[in-house]
Amino acid sequence: MADNPIDKQHQREREQERERLREQEEKDLEVEARRGPRPLEGFAGGHTTWTGQQDDEAAAQVHAQDAEASWEASERQARLQPDTELRGRDEDAE
């Protein structure tokens, strides 16, 4: 069965994948054997001590002026007059 070059290649790829998985499993077992805080605590849905209230407080401080700034930017944009040169070109084209 392994006489076909494509079959040999597939077999070699499967063996490489199994070896890679073995190495990852060994690394996982090493990490799990050690006690102590995990380096990625709080990521990927893991346990964290951060609370929703802290999120709300931080957002209130960081984004406190967002509404006013957005309104002022909209007002500035609305007050801008179109460029007279461009308006003149459009009228000439008609």
LOVOMI-68973 format. One record per atom (N, C-alpha, C): residue in three letters; x, y, z. Coordinates in nm, 2 decimals, m for minus. Each point is the difference from the previous one (the first is absolute). Layout:
BEGIN
aa;c1;c2;c3
Ala;X;Y;Z
...
END
This chain:
BEGIN
aa;c1;c2;c3
Met;0.08;m0.12;0.00
Met;m0.08;0.12;0.00
Met;0.09;0.13;0.00
Ala;0.11;m0.01;0.07
Ala;0.08;0.12;0.01
Ala;0.10;0.01;m0.12
Asp;m0.03;m0.07;m0.11
Asp;0.09;0.00;m0.11
Asp;m0.03;0.13;m0.09
Asn;m0.12;0.05;0.01
Asn;m0.04;0.12;m0.07
Asn;0.07;0.12;0.07
Pro;0.06;0.09;m0.08
Pro;0.07;0.12;0.06
Pro;m0.09;0.09;0.08
Ile;m0.12;0.01;m0.05
Ile;m0.10;0.09;0.07
Ile;m0.04;m0.07;0.13
Asp;m0.02;m0.13;0.01
Asp;m0.03;m0.06;0.12
Asp;0.12;0.01;0.10
Lys;0.12;m0.01;m0.05
Lys;0.12;0.02;0.09
Lys;0.00;0.14;0.05
Gln;m0.03;0.10;m0.08
Gln;0.00;0.14;0.05
Gln;m0.10;0.02;0.10
His;m0.12;m0.06;m0.02
His;m0.11;0.02;0.10
His;0.03;m0.07;0.13
Gln;0.07;m0.12;m0.01
Gln;0.04;m0.07;0.12
Gln;0.10;0.08;0.08
Arg;0.10;0.06;m0.07
Arg;0.10;0.08;0.06
Arg;m0.06;0.12;0.07
Glu;m0.10;0.07;m0.07
Glu;m0.07;0.11;0.06
Glu;m0.08;m0.03;0.12
Arg;m0.06;m0.12;0.00
Arg;m0.07;m0.05;0.12
Arg;0.09;m0.02;0.12
Glu;0.12;m0.06;m0.03
Glu;0.10;m0.03;0.10
Glu;0.05;0.13;0.06
Gln;0.02;0.10;m0.09
Gln;0.05;0.13;0.05
Gln;m0.10;0.07;0.09
Glu;m0.13;m0.01;m0.04
Glu;m0.11;0.06;0.08
Glu;m0.01;m0.07;0.13
Arg;0.01;m0.14;0.01
Arg;0.00;m0.07;0.12
Arg;0.12;0.04;0.09
Glu;0.11;0.02;m0.05
Glu;0.12;0.04;0.08
Glu;m0.02;0.15;0.05
Arg;m0.06;0.08;m0.08
Arg;m0.03;0.14;0.05
Arg;m0.10;0.00;0.11
Leu;m0.10;m0.09;m0.01
Leu;m0.10;m0.01;0.11
Leu;0.06;m0.05;0.12
Arg;0.09;m0.10;m0.01
Arg;0.07;m0.06;0.12
Arg;0.08;0.11;0.07
Glu;0.07;0.08;m0.08
Glu;0.08;0.11;0.06
Glu;m0.09;0.10;0.08
Gln;m0.11;0.03;m0.06
Gln;m0.09;0.10;0.06
Gln;m0.06;m0.06;0.13
Glu;m0.03;m0.13;m0.01
Glu;m0.06;m0.06;0.12
Glu;0.11;m0.01;0.11
Glu;0.12;m0.02;m0.03
Glu;0.11;0.00;0.10
Glu;0.01;0.14;0.06
Lys;m0.01;0.10;m0.08
Lys;0.01;0.14;0.06
Lys;m0.12;0.03;0.09
Asp;m0.12;m0.05;m0.04
Asp;m0.12;0.02;0.08
Asp;0.02;m0.07;0.13
Leu;0.05;m0.12;0.00
Leu;0.02;m0.07;0.13
Leu;0.10;0.06;0.09
Glu;0.10;0.06;m0.06
Glu;0.10;0.07;0.08
Glu;m0.06;0.12;0.07
Val;m0.08;0.08;m0.08
Val;m0.07;0.12;0.06
Val;m0.09;m0.04;0.11
Glu;m0.08;m0.11;m0.03
Glu;m0.10;m0.04;0.10
Glu;0.06;m0.06;0.13
Ala;0.12;m0.05;m0.01
Ala;0.07;m0.06;0.11
Ala;0.05;0.11;0.10
Arg;0.02;0.12;m0.05
Arg;0.05;0.11;0.08
Arg;m0.12;0.07;0.07
Arg;0.01;0.03;0.13
Arg;m0.10;0.07;0.07
Arg;0.03;0.15;m0.01
Gly;m0.10;0.08;0.02
Gly;0.02;0.15;0.00
Gly;m0.09;0.07;m0.09
Pro;0.01;0.13;m0.01
Pro;m0.09;0.08;m0.08
Pro;0.03;m0.03;m0.15
Arg;m0.10;0.00;m0.07
Arg;0.01;m0.02;m0.15
Arg;0.04;0.13;m0.07
Pro;0.08;m0.01;m0.10
Pro;0.05;0.13;m0.06
Pro;m0.11;0.07;m0.08
Leu;m0.10;m0.07;m0.04
Leu;m0.10;0.06;m0.08
Leu;m0.14;0.01;0.07
Glu;0.01;0.02;0.13
Glu;m0.12;0.01;0.08
Glu;m0.09;0.12;m0.05
Gly;m0.12;m0.03;m0.03
Gly;m0.09;0.11;m0.04
Gly;m0.02;0.00;m0.15
Phe;0.07;m0.08;m0.07
Phe;m0.01;0.00;m0.15
Phe;m0.08;m0.13;m0.04
Ala;m0.06;0.01;m0.11
Ala;m0.08;m0.12;m0.06
Ala;m0.10;m0.05;0.09
Gly;m0.07;0.09;0.07
Gly;m0.11;m0.05;0.08
Gly;0.04;m0.06;0.14
Gly;0.13;0.01;0.03
Gly;0.05;m0.05;0.13
Gly;m0.05;0.09;0.11
His;0.02;m0.05;0.12
His;m0.04;0.07;0.12
His;0.08;0.13;0.01
Thr;m0.07;0.11;0.04
Thr;0.07;0.13;0.03
Thr;m0.07;0.07;0.12
Thr;0.08;0.08;0.06
Thr;m0.06;0.08;0.11
Thr;m0.06;0.13;m0.04
Trp;0.01;0.03;m0.13
Trp;m0.05;0.13;m0.05
Trp;m0.15;m0.01;0.00
Thr;m0.07;0.11;0.04
Thr;m0.14;0.00;0.01
Thr;m0.06;0.09;m0.11
Gly;m0.13;m0.02;m0.02
Gly;m0.08;0.08;m0.09
Gly;0.00;0.15;0.05
Gln;0.00;0.02;0.13
Gln;0.00;0.13;0.05
Gln;0.12;0.07;m0.03
Gln;0.12;m0.07;0.00
Gln;0.12;0.07;m0.04
Gln;0.00;0.04;m0.15
Asp;m0.06;m0.08;m0.08
Asp;m0.02;0.03;m0.14
Asp;m0.08;0.13;m0.02
Asp;m0.11;0.01;0.08
Asp;m0.09;0.11;m0.01
Asp;0.07;0.13;0.05
Glu;0.08;m0.01;0.11
Glu;0.07;0.11;0.05
Glu;0.11;0.05;m0.10
Ala;0.07;m0.09;m0.05
Ala;0.11;0.03;m0.10
Ala;m0.06;0.06;m0.12
Ala;m0.11;m0.05;m0.05
Ala;m0.07;0.05;m0.12
Ala;m0.05;0.14;0.02
Ala;m0.05;0.02;0.12
Ala;m0.06;0.14;0.04
Ala;0.12;0.10;0.00
Gln;0.11;m0.04;0.04
Gln;0.12;0.10;0.00
Gln;0.05;0.02;m0.14
Val;0.02;m0.11;m0.07
Val;0.07;0.01;m0.13
Val;m0.10;0.07;m0.11
His;m0.13;m0.04;0.01
His;m0.09;0.05;m0.10
His;m0.09;0.11;0.05
Ala;0.03;0.07;0.11
Ala;m0.08;0.10;0.06
Ala;m0.03;0.11;m0.10
Gln;0.09;0.04;m0.08
Gln;m0.02;0.12;m0.09
Gln;m0.03;m0.04;m0.14
Asp;m0.02;m0.13;m0.03
Asp;m0.02;m0.04;m0.14
Asp;m0.12;0.06;m0.06
Ala;m0.11;0.01;0.07
Ala;m0.13;0.05;m0.06
Ala;0.02;0.15;m0.03
Glu;0.06;0.07;0.09
Glu;0.02;0.15;m0.03
Glu;0.10;0.02;m0.12
Ala;0.11;m0.08;0.00
Ala;0.09;0.01;m0.11
Ala;m0.06;m0.03;m0.13
Ser;m0.08;m0.11;0.00
Ser;m0.07;m0.04;m0.13
Ser;m0.09;0.11;m0.05
Trp;m0.08;0.06;0.10
Trp;m0.09;0.10;m0.04
Trp;0.07;0.12;m0.06
Glu;0.11;0.04;0.07
Glu;0.08;0.12;m0.05
Glu;0.06;m0.03;m0.14
Ala;0.04;m0.12;m0.02
Ala;0.06;m0.04;m0.13
Ala;m0.11;0.01;m0.11
Ser;m0.12;m0.05;0.04
Ser;m0.11;0.01;m0.10
Ser;m0.04;0.14;m0.03
Glu;0.00;0.09;0.10
Glu;m0.03;0.14;m0.02
Glu;0.10;0.07;m0.09
Arg;0.13;m0.03;0.03
Arg;0.11;0.06;m0.08
Arg;m0.02;m0.05;m0.15
Gln;m0.03;m0.13;m0.02
Gln;m0.01;m0.05;m0.13
Gln;m0.12;0.06;m0.07
Ala;m0.11;0.02;0.07
Ala;m0.12;0.06;m0.06
Ala;0.02;0.15;m0.03
Arg;0.09;0.07;0.07
Arg;0.02;0.14;m0.03
Arg;0.09;0.02;m0.12
Leu;0.07;m0.10;m0.04
Leu;0.10;0.02;m0.11
Leu;m0.08;0.02;m0.13
Gln;0.04;0.10;m0.08
Gln;m0.06;0.03;m0.12
Gln;0.08;m0.07;m0.11
Pro;m0.07;m0.05;m0.11
Pro;0.06;m0.06;m0.11
Pro;0.11;0.09;m0.06
Asp;0.10;m0.06;m0.06
Asp;0.10;0.08;m0.06
Asp;m0.06;0.07;m0.13
Thr;0.02;0.13;m0.01
Thr;m0.06;0.08;m0.11
Thr;0.06;m0.04;m0.13
Glu;0.12;m0.04;m0.01
Glu;0.06;m0.04;m0.12
Glu;m0.07;m0.13;m0.06
Leu;m0.02;m0.09;0.09
Leu;m0.07;m0.13;m0.04
Leu;m0.14;0.03;m0.04
Arg;m0.07;0.09;0.07
Arg;m0.13;0.03;m0.03
Arg;m0.01;0.07;m0.14
Gly;0.10;0.09;m0.03
Gly;0.01;0.06;m0.13
Gly;0.02;m0.10;m0.11
Arg;0.09;m0.10;0.02
Arg;0.02;m0.10;m0.10
Arg;m0.12;m0.08;m0.03
Asp;m0.08;m0.03;0.11
Asp;m0.12;m0.08;m0.02
Asp;m0.10;0.07;m0.09
Glu;m0.01;0.13;0.03
Glu;m0.10;0.09;m0.08
Glu;0.05;0.01;m0.14
Asp;0.13;0.01;m0.03
Asp;0.05;0.01;m0.14
Asp;m0.02;m0.13;m0.07
Ala;0.00;m0.11;0.07
Ala;m0.01;m0.13;m0.07
Ala;m0.15;m0.02;m0.05
Glu;m0.09;0.06;0.07
Glu;m0.14;m0.01;m0.04
Glu;m0.03;0.08;m0.12
END
